[in-house]
Amino acid sequence: MIDAHRGAFEYDWRTRFGKSLRVVGRSMSWGESLRLTEQLLEDPSSRVAVSVAGWDYPATRELLAVMDAYDLTHQIAWVQGGKKGQRPKPYPRPWPDQKKERIGVPSVSQDQVLAALRLAGHDSPAP
C-alpha cells in the first residue's frame, strides 16, 4: 500500500506525526505503523485516505457537513421559490461522480425486467 500511495504517506507522516517513513521497522514497530495507517484511513482530511479512496482533495468532516448544509439551503430556497425545471446542483464533492460510471451493458431490456417483476407479483407502475 505504501508503494502505491508513497507521496500521501510521506506527507501525512511528516505533517501529522513528525516522522519519516524510514522509522518503520527501526525505531517504530510495524504494529504501531499499521495502527497509525488505520487512523489515517479513517480520517477524510488525510492525504492517505484521499489517495486510497481516489478523491480529488482532502475534506474535513466539518467541510462535508457544510457541503450538505449548502445543498440543503439551496434545495429549500428552490422549493420555497416555487421554481420549475432542474433542481439546484449539489456542491461538488471530492469523490468521483458515481453516476457517470457504468459497469457493463444491460443484457435484458427494461420491458423484460418489468415483465419478470410482474410475474413475481410486483405490480408497481413502470418508471
SEFI-888027 format. One record per atom (N, C-alpha, C, O): residue number from 1; atom name; x negated, y, z. Coordinates in steps of 0.02 Angstrom, whole numbers, plus 50000, padded with zeros to 5 digits. Layout:
! SEFI-888027
ZALUM pos site  east north    up
ZALUM NUM   CA     X     Y     Z
...
END
This chain:
! SEFI-888027
ZALUM pos site  east north    up
ZALUM   1    N 49959 49941 50000
ZALUM   1   CA 50000 50000 50000
ZALUM   1    C 49957 50063 50000
ZALUM   1    O 49973 50112 49967
ZALUM   2    N 49902 50061 50037
ZALUM   2   CA 49859 50120 50041
ZALUM   2    C 49831 50137 49972
ZALUM   2    O 49829 50195 49953
ZALUM   3    N 49810 50086 49934
ZALUM   3   CA 49782 50100 49868
ZALUM   3    C 49833 50132 49821
ZALUM   3    O 49815 50176 49782
ZALUM   4    N 49895 50111 49825
ZALUM   4   CA 49947 50138 49781
ZALUM   4    C 49967 50210 49800
ZALUM   4    O 49992 50247 49757
ZALUM   5    N 49955 50230 49862
ZALUM   5   CA 49976 50296 49886
ZALUM   5    C 49920 50330 49925
ZALUM   5    O 49932 50363 49975
ZALUM   6    N 49858 50321 49901
ZALUM   6   CA 49800 50344 49938
ZALUM   6    C 49801 50418 49955
ZALUM   6    O 49787 50437 50011
ZALUM   7    N 49818 50461 49907
ZALUM   7   CA 49819 50533 49919
ZALUM   7    C 49868 50551 49975
ZALUM   7    O 49852 50593 50018
ZALUM   8    N 49926 50521 49974
ZALUM   8   CA 49976 50535 50026
ZALUM   8    C 49951 50512 50094
ZALUM   8    O 49960 50547 50144
ZALUM   9    N 49921 50453 50097
ZALUM   9   CA 49893 50429 50160
ZALUM   9    C 49838 50474 50186
ZALUM   9    O 49837 50492 50244
ZALUM  10    N 49793 50493 50141
ZALUM  10   CA 49738 50536 50163
ZALUM  10    C 49764 50602 50189
ZALUM  10    O 49741 50626 50241
ZALUM  11    N 49813 50632 50155
ZALUM  11   CA 49841 50696 50177
ZALUM  11    C 49874 50689 50246
ZALUM  11    O 49859 50727 50291
ZALUM  12    N 49919 50640 50252
ZALUM  12   CA 49954 50633 50316
ZALUM  12    C 49907 50614 50373
ZALUM  12    O 49914 50641 50428
ZALUM  13    N 49859 50571 50361
ZALUM  13   CA 49814 50551 50415
ZALUM  13    C 49771 50610 50437
ZALUM  13    O 49758 50618 50497
ZALUM  14    N 49750 50652 50390
ZALUM  14   CA 49710 50711 50408
ZALUM  14    C 49752 50763 50444
ZALUM  14    O 49732 50789 50497
ZALUM  15    N 49811 50779 50416
ZALUM  15   CA 49851 50834 50444
ZALUM  15    C 49888 50814 50507
ZALUM  15    O 49895 50855 50553
ZALUM  16    N 49913 50754 50511
ZALUM  16   CA 49955 50733 50568
ZALUM  16    C 49914 50702 50625
ZALUM  16    O 49928 50713 50683
ZALUM  17    N 49864 50663 50606
ZALUM  17   CA 49826 50626 50657
ZALUM  17    C 49755 50653 50667
ZALUM  17    O 49722 50634 50715
ZALUM  18    N 49732 50697 50622
ZALUM  18   CA 49664 50723 50627
ZALUM  18    C 49611 50670 50617
ZALUM  18    O 49557 50675 50645
ZALUM  19    N 49628 50619 50579
ZALUM  19   CA 49581 50563 50568
ZALUM  19    C 49575 50547 50494
ZALUM  19    O 49619 50562 50454
ZALUM  20    N 49519 50518 50476
ZALUM  20   CA 49509 50494 50409
ZALUM  20    C 49533 50422 50405
ZALUM  20    O 49536 50387 50455
ZALUM  21    N 49549 50400 50345
ZALUM  21   CA 49568 50329 50337
ZALUM  21    C 49510 50282 50352
ZALUM  21    O 49521 50223 50365
ZALUM  22    N 49449 50309 50351
ZALUM  22   CA 49391 50267 50364
ZALUM  22    C 49388 50239 50435
ZALUM  22    O 49350 50193 50449
ZALUM  23    N 49428 50268 50481
ZALUM  23   CA 49425 50244 50550
ZALUM  23    C 49462 50177 50558
ZALUM  23    O 49451 50142 50607
ZALUM  24    N 49504 50160 50510
ZALUM  24   CA 49543 50098 50514
ZALUM  24    C 49495 50038 50512
ZALUM  24    O 49454 50032 50466
ZALUM  25    N 49501 49994 50561
ZALUM  25   CA 49458 49936 50565
ZALUM  25    C 49392 49950 50600
ZALUM  25    O 49354 49904 50615
ZALUM  26    N 49379 50014 50615
ZALUM  26   CA 49318 50032 50651
ZALUM  26    C 49336 50056 50720
ZALUM  26    O 49338 50017 50768
ZALUM  27    N 49351 50122 50726
ZALUM  27   CA 49369 50149 50792
ZALUM  27    C 49445 50144 50804
ZALUM  27    O 49468 50161 50859
ZALUM  28    N 49483 50123 50754
ZALUM  28   CA 49555 50113 50762
ZALUM  28    C 49572 50043 50739
ZALUM  28    O 49549 50020 50687
ZALUM  29    N 49613 50010 50778
ZALUM  29   CA 49631 49941 50760
ZALUM  29    C 49680 49941 50701
ZALUM  29    O 49713 49991 50687
ZALUM  30    N 49683 49885 50667
ZALUM  30   CA 49731 49877 50612
ZALUM  30    C 49803 49881 50639
ZALUM  30    O 49847 49906 50604
ZALUM  31    N 49814 49857 50699
ZALUM  31   CA 49880 49859 50729
ZALUM  31    C 49904 49931 50739
ZALUM  31    O 49961 49948 50724
ZALUM  32    N 49858 49973 50766
ZALUM  32   CA 49876 50044 50776
ZALUM  32    C 49890 50078 50709
ZALUM  32    O 49937 50117 50703
ZALUM  33    N 49848 50064 50659
ZALUM  33   CA 49859 50095 50594
ZALUM  33    C 49925 50073 50563
ZALUM  33    O 49958 50112 50530
ZALUM  34    N 49944 50011 50574
ZALUM  34   CA 50009 49986 50550
ZALUM  34    C 50066 50023 50583
ZALUM  34    O 50113 50044 50550
ZALUM  35    N 50061 50032 50649
ZALUM  35   CA 50114 50067 50686
ZALUM  35    C 50118 50141 50665
ZALUM  35    O 50173 50168 50660
ZALUM  36    N 50062 50173 50653
ZALUM  36   CA 50062 50242 50629
ZALUM  36    C 50094 50246 50559
ZALUM  36    O 50131 50292 50545
ZALUM  37    N 50078 50198 50517
ZALUM  37   CA 50107 50196 50449
ZALUM  37    C 50182 50187 50453
ZALUM  37    O 50219 50219 50415
ZALUM  38    N 50206 50144 50497
ZALUM  38   CA 50278 50134 50506
ZALUM  38    C 50312 50199 50526
ZALUM  38    O 50366 50215 50502
ZALUM  39    N 50279 50238 50569
ZALUM  39   CA 50307 50302 50590
ZALUM  39    C 50310 50350 50531
ZALUM  39    O 50359 50386 50522
ZALUM  40    N 50258 50351 50490
ZALUM  40   CA 50257 50395 50432
ZALUM  40    C 50312 50376 50382
ZALUM  40    O 50344 50420 50353
ZALUM  41    N 50324 50312 50374
ZALUM  41   CA 50375 50289 50327
ZALUM  41    C 50446 50308 50349
ZALUM  41    O 50491 50314 50307
ZALUM  42    N 50456 50317 50414
ZALUM  42   CA 50522 50336 50440
ZALUM  42    C 50534 50411 50438
ZALUM  42    O 50590 50433 50451
ZALUM  43    N 50483 50450 50423
ZALUM  43   CA 50488 50523 50425
ZALUM  43    C 50491 50551 50354
ZALUM  43    O 50441 50548 50318
ZALUM  44    N 50549 50577 50333
ZALUM  44   CA 50556 50602 50264
ZALUM  44    C 50514 50664 50249
ZALUM  44    O 50509 50685 50192
ZALUM  45    N 50483 50693 50301
ZALUM  45   CA 50439 50750 50289
ZALUM  45    C 50366 50729 50279
ZALUM  45    O 50324 50772 50266
ZALUM  46    N 50352 50664 50284
ZALUM  46   CA 50283 50641 50274
ZALUM  46    C 50270 50628 50200
ZALUM  46    O 50314 50606 50163
ZALUM  47    N 50209 50640 50180
ZALUM  47   CA 50189 50628 50110
ZALUM  47    C 50191 50553 50094
ZALUM  47    O 50206 50533 50038
ZALUM  48    N 50176 50512 50144
ZALUM  48   CA 50178 50439 50133
ZALUM  48    C 50249 50417 50117
ZALUM  48    O 50259 50380 50069
ZALUM  49    N 50297 50438 50157
ZALUM  49   CA 50367 50418 50145
ZALUM  49    C 50391 50442 50077
ZALUM  49    O 50425 50406 50041
ZALUM  50    N 50373 50503 50059
ZALUM  50   CA 50393 50532 49995
ZALUM  50    C 50363 50493 49937
ZALUM  50    O 50397 50478 49888
ZALUM  51    N 50299 50477 49943
ZALUM  51   CA 50265 50441 49889
ZALUM  51    C 50293 50370 49881
ZALUM  51    O 50305 50348 49825
ZALUM  52    N 50303 50335 49936
ZALUM  52   CA 50330 50267 49933
ZALUM  52    C 50401 50266 49905
ZALUM  52    O 50419 50222 49866
ZALUM  53    N 50442 50316 49925
ZALUM  53   CA 50512 50319 49904
ZALUM  53    C 50521 50347 49833
ZALUM  53    O 50574 50340 49804
ZALUM  54    N 50469 50379 49806
ZALUM  54   CA 50474 50408 49740
ZALUM  54    C 50510 50475 49738
ZALUM  54    O 50537 50494 49686
ZALUM  55    N 50510 50511 49795
ZALUM  55   CA 50542 50577 49797
ZALUM  55    C 50497 50628 49764
ZALUM  55    O 50437 50616 49754
ZALUM  56    N 50525 50687 49748
ZALUM  56   CA 50487 50741 49718
ZALUM  56    C 50448 50782 49769
ZALUM  56    O 50394 50807 49753
ZALUM  57    N 50475 50788 49829
ZALUM  57   CA 50442 50829 49880
ZALUM  57    C 50466 50807 49950
ZALUM  57    O 50519 50777 49956
ZALUM  58    N 50426 50823 50002
ZALUM  58   CA 50446 50806 50070
ZALUM  58    C 50505 50849 50092
ZALUM  58    O 50512 50906 50069
ZALUM  59    N 50546 50823 50136
ZALUM  59   CA 50603 50860 50162
ZALUM  59    C 50615 50841 50234
ZALUM  59    O 50622 50782 50250
ZALUM  60    N 50615 50890 50278
ZALUM  60   CA 50630 50876 50348
ZALUM  60    C 50703 50856 50354
ZALUM  60    O 50743 50869 50309
ZALUM  61    N 50720 50826 50409
ZALUM  61   CA 50790 50808 50421
ZALUM  61    C 50833 50871 50426
ZALUM  61    O 50891 50871 50407
ZALUM  62    N 50803 50925 50452
ZALUM  62   CA 50840 50988 50456
ZALUM  62    C 50855 51015 50386
ZALUM  62    O 50910 51040 50374
ZALUM  63    N 50807 51010 50341
ZALUM  63   CA 50819 51033 50272
ZALUM  63    C 50874 50992 50239
ZALUM  63    O 50916 51019 50204
ZALUM  64    N 50874 50927 50251
ZALUM  64   CA 50926 50885 50222
ZALUM  64    C 50994 50904 50249
ZALUM  64    O 51044 50904 50212
ZALUM  65    N 50998 50921 50313
ZALUM  65   CA 51062 50944 50343
ZALUM  65    C 51083 51011 50313
ZALUM  65    O 51142 51022 50300
ZALUM  66    N 51035 51056 50301
ZALUM  66   CA 51051 51120 50271
ZALUM  66    C 51077 51110 50199
ZALUM  66    O 51123 51145 50178
ZALUM  67    N 51047 51064 50162
ZALUM  67   CA 51071 51050 50094
ZALUM  67    C 51143 51026 50096
ZALUM  67    O 51184 51047 50055
ZALUM  68    N 51159 50982 50143
ZALUM  68   CA 51228 50958 50150
ZALUM  68    C 51275 51015 50168
ZALUM  68    O 51330 51019 50140
ZALUM  69    N 51254 51059 50213
ZALUM  69   CA 51296 51116 50233
ZALUM  69    C 51306 51164 50174
ZALUM  69    O 51361 51190 50165
ZALUM  70    N 51254 51174 50135
ZALUM  70   CA 51258 51216 50075
ZALUM  70    C 51311 51188 50027
ZALUM  70    O 51354 51224 50003
ZALUM  71    N 51306 51123 50014
ZALUM  71   CA 51353 51090 49968
ZALUM  71    C 51425 51095 49995
ZALUM  71    O 51471 51111 49957
ZALUM  72    N 51434 51083 50059
ZALUM  72   CA 51500 51086 50089
ZALUM  72    C 51529 51157 50085
ZALUM  72    O 51588 51165 50069
ZALUM  73    N 51488 51206 50098
ZALUM  73   CA 51511 51276 50095
ZALUM  73    C 51534 51293 50025
ZALUM  73    O 51586 51325 50016
ZALUM  74    N 51497 51273 49975
ZALUM  74   CA 51516 51287 49906
ZALUM  74    C 51578 51248 49885
ZALUM  74    O 51619 51274 49847
ZALUM  75    N 51585 51187 49909
ZALUM  75   CA 51646 51148 49894
ZALUM  75    C 51707 51181 49925
ZALUM  75    O 51759 51187 49892
ZALUM  76    N 51701 51204 49988
ZALUM  76   CA 51758 51237 50021
ZALUM  76    C 51777 51301 49984
ZALUM  76    O 51836 51314 49973
ZALUM  77    N 51727 51341 49965
ZALUM  77   CA 51741 51403 49929
ZALUM  77    C 51774 51389 49861
ZALUM  77    O 51818 51426 49840
ZALUM  78    N 51753 51335 49829
ZALUM  78   CA 51781 51316 49764
ZALUM  78    C 51855 51296 49772
ZALUM  78    O 51897 51317 49733
ZALUM  79    N 51869 51256 49823
ZALUM  79   CA 51938 51233 49835
ZALUM  79    C 51982 51292 49856
ZALUM  79    O 52037 51300 49830
ZALUM  80    N 51958 51332 49903
ZALUM  80   CA 51998 51388 49928
ZALUM  80    C 52009 51441 49874
ZALUM  80    O 52059 51476 49875
ZALUM  81    N 51963 51446 49828
ZALUM  81   CA 51970 51495 49774
ZALUM  81    C 52016 51471 49719
ZALUM  81    O 52029 51507 49671
ZALUM  82    N 52041 51409 49726
ZALUM  82   CA 52086 51382 49675
ZALUM  82    C 52054 51373 49608
ZALUM  82    O 52087 51378 49556
ZALUM  83    N 51990 51361 49608
ZALUM  83   CA 51953 51354 49546
ZALUM  83    C 51974 51291 49508
ZALUM  83    O 51991 51240 49538
ZALUM  84    N 51973 51296 49444
ZALUM  84   CA 51986 51239 49400
ZALUM  84    C 51921 51220 49364
ZALUM  84    O 51874 51260 49362
ZALUM  85    N 51920 51161 49338
ZALUM  85   CA 51861 51140 49300
ZALUM  85    C 51811 51103 49343
ZALUM  85    O 51827 51072 49393
ZALUM  86    N 51749 51108 49321
ZALUM  86   CA 51695 51070 49353
ZALUM  86    C 51680 51095 49423
ZALUM  86    O 51675 51155 49435
ZALUM  87    N 51673 51049 49469
ZALUM  87   CA 51656 51065 49538
ZALUM  87    C 51585 51094 49540
ZALUM  87    O 51546 51083 49495
ZALUM  88    N 51569 51130 49594
ZALUM  88   CA 51501 51156 49600
ZALUM  88    C 51451 51099 49605
ZALUM  88    O 51464 51047 49635
ZALUM  89    N 51393 51110 49574
ZALUM  89   CA 51341 51059 49576
ZALUM  89    C 51308 51059 49645
ZALUM  89    O 51296 51112 49674
ZALUM  90    N 51292 51000 49671
ZALUM  90   CA 51257 50997 49736
ZALUM  90    C 51186 51024 49730
ZALUM  90    O 51156 51024 49676
ZALUM  91    N 51161 51048 49786
ZALUM  91   CA 51092 51072 49789
ZALUM  91    C 51046 51014 49770
ZALUM  91    O 51056 50958 49795
ZALUM  92    N 50996 51025 49728
ZALUM  92   CA 50953 50969 49707
ZALUM  92    C 50917 50936 49766
ZALUM  92    O 50887 50970 49808
ZALUM  93    N 50921 50871 49768
ZALUM  93   CA 50888 50832 49821
ZALUM  93    C 50819 50810 49796
ZALUM  93    O 50806 50810 49736
ZALUM  94    N 50775 50791 49843
ZALUM  94   CA 50708 50771 49823
ZALUM  94    C 50704 50702 49790
ZALUM  94    O 50655 50687 49756
ZALUM  95    N 50756 50661 49799
ZALUM  95   CA 50753 50593 49770
ZALUM  95    C 50780 50594 49699
ZALUM  95    O 50817 50639 49680
ZALUM  96    N 50761 50544 49659
ZALUM  96   CA 50784 50540 49590
ZALUM  96    C 50860 50533 49587
ZALUM  96    O 50891 50503 49631
ZALUM  97    N 50889 50560 49534
ZALUM  97   CA 50961 50555 49524
ZALUM  97    C 50979 50484 49506
ZALUM  97    O 50961 50459 49453
ZALUM  98    N 51015 50451 49551
ZALUM  98   CA 51033 50380 49541
ZALUM  98    C 51083 50371 49484
ZALUM  98    O 51086 50318 49454
ZALUM  99    N 51123 50422 49470
ZALUM  99   CA 51174 50416 49418
ZALUM  99    C 51144 50409 49349
ZALUM  99    O 51174 50379 49304
ZALUM 100    N 51084 50437 49339
ZALUM 100   CA 51053 50436 49274
ZALUM 100    C 51023 50367 49258
ZALUM 100    O 51014 50350 49199
ZALUM 101    N 51007 50330 49310
ZALUM 101   CA 50975 50265 49300
ZALUM 101    C 51028 50211 49290
ZALUM 101    O 51070 50200 49334
ZALUM 102    N 51027 50178 49234
ZALUM 102   CA 51074 50124 49221
ZALUM 102    C 51034 50061 49207
ZALUM 102    O 50987 50061 49167
ZALUM 103    N 51053 50008 49240
ZALUM 103   CA 51018 49945 49232
ZALUM 103    C 51059 49899 49188
ZALUM 103    O 51115 49881 49206
ZALUM 104    N 51031 49881 49132
ZALUM 104   CA 51065 49834 49087
ZALUM 104    C 51123 49864 49048
ZALUM 104    O 51139 49923 49055
ZALUM 105    N 51152 49822 49008
ZALUM 105   CA 51209 49839 48967
ZALUM 105    C 51266 49793 48986
ZALUM 105    O 51255 49733 48995
ZALUM 106    N 51328 49819 48993
ZALUM 106   CA 51383 49775 49012
ZALUM 106    C 51392 49718 48961
ZALUM 106    O 51386 49728 48901
ZALUM 107    N 51405 49659 48988
ZALUM 107   CA 51414 49601 48943
ZALUM 107    C 51488 49588 48929
ZALUM 107    O 51504 49547 48885
ZALUM 108    N 51532 49623 48964
ZALUM 108   CA 51604 49616 48951
ZALUM 108    C 51634 49686 48948
ZALUM 108    O 51607 49734 48975
ZALUM 109    N 51691 49692 48914
ZALUM 109   CA 51724 49757 48908
ZALUM 109    C 51762 49774 48972
ZALUM 109    O 51775 49730 49014
ZALUM 110    N 51781 49837 48978
ZALUM 110   CA 51820 49858 49035
ZALUM 110    C 51889 49824 49035
ZALUM 110    O 51915 49807 49088
ZALUM 111    N 51917 49813 48975
ZALUM 111   CA 51981 49778 48970
ZALUM 111    C 51976 49707 48998
ZALUM 111    O 52022 49683 49031
ZALUM 112    N 51920 49673 48985
ZALUM 112   CA 51911 49605 49011
ZALUM 112    C 51905 49606 49087
ZALUM 112    O 51931 49561 49121
ZALUM 113    N 51871 49656 49114
ZALUM 113   CA 51865 49661 49186
ZALUM 113    C 51933 49673 49217
ZALUM 113    O 51951 49641 49267
ZALUM 114    N 51972 49719 49188
ZALUM 114   CA 52039 49734 49215
ZALUM 114    C 52085 49673 49210
ZALUM 114    O 52124 49660 49256
ZALUM 115    N 52080 49636 49155
ZALUM 115   CA 52120 49575 49148
ZALUM 115    C 52102 49524 49202
ZALUM 115    O 52146 49492 49231
ZALUM 116    N 52038 49516 49216
ZALUM 116   CA 52016 49469 49268
ZALUM 116    C 52040 49491 49337
ZALUM 116    O 52059 49450 49378
ZALUM 117    N 52039 49557 49349
ZALUM 117   CA 52063 49582 49413
ZALUM 117    C 52139 49570 49421
ZALUM 117    O 52162 49551 49474
ZALUM 118    N 52176 49582 49367
ZALUM 118   CA 52249 49569 49369
ZALUM 118    C 52263 49495 49381
ZALUM 118    O 52308 49478 49419
ZALUM 119    N 52225 49453 49349
ZALUM 119   CA 52232 49381 49357
ZALUM 119    C 52219 49360 49430
ZALUM 119    O 52248 49312 49455
ZALUM 120    N 52174 49397 49463
ZALUM 120   CA 52157 49382 49533
ZALUM 120    C 52207 49414 49582
ZALUM 120    O 52199 49407 49642
ZALUM 121    N 52257 49448 49556
ZALUM 121   CA 52308 49476 49599
ZALUM 121    C 52302 49550 49614
ZALUM 121    O 52341 49577 49654
ZALUM 122    N 52256 49584 49583
ZALUM 122   CA 52248 49656 49593
ZALUM 122    C 52291 49692 49541
ZALUM 122    O 52289 49676 49482
ZALUM 123    N 52330 49741 49564
ZALUM 123   CA 52374 49774 49517
ZALUM 123    C 52367 49850 49519
ZALUM 123    O 52413 49886 49500
ZALUM 124    N 52309 49875 49542
ZALUM 124   CA 52300 49947 49543
ZALUM 124    C 52292 49973 49472
ZALUM 124    O 52267 49937 49429
ZALUM 125    N 52313 50035 49460
ZALUM 125   CA 52310 50062 49392
ZALUM 125    C 52238 50069 49367
ZALUM 125    O 52192 50078 49407
ZALUM 126    N 52230 50065 49303
ZALUM 126   CA 52164 50071 49272
ZALUM 126    C 52141 50144 49279
ZALUM 126    O 52182 50189 49279
ZALUM 127    N 52076 50155 49284
ZALUM 127   CA 52049 50223 49290
ZALUM 127    C 52060 50263 49226
ZALUM 127    O 52040 50321 49223
END
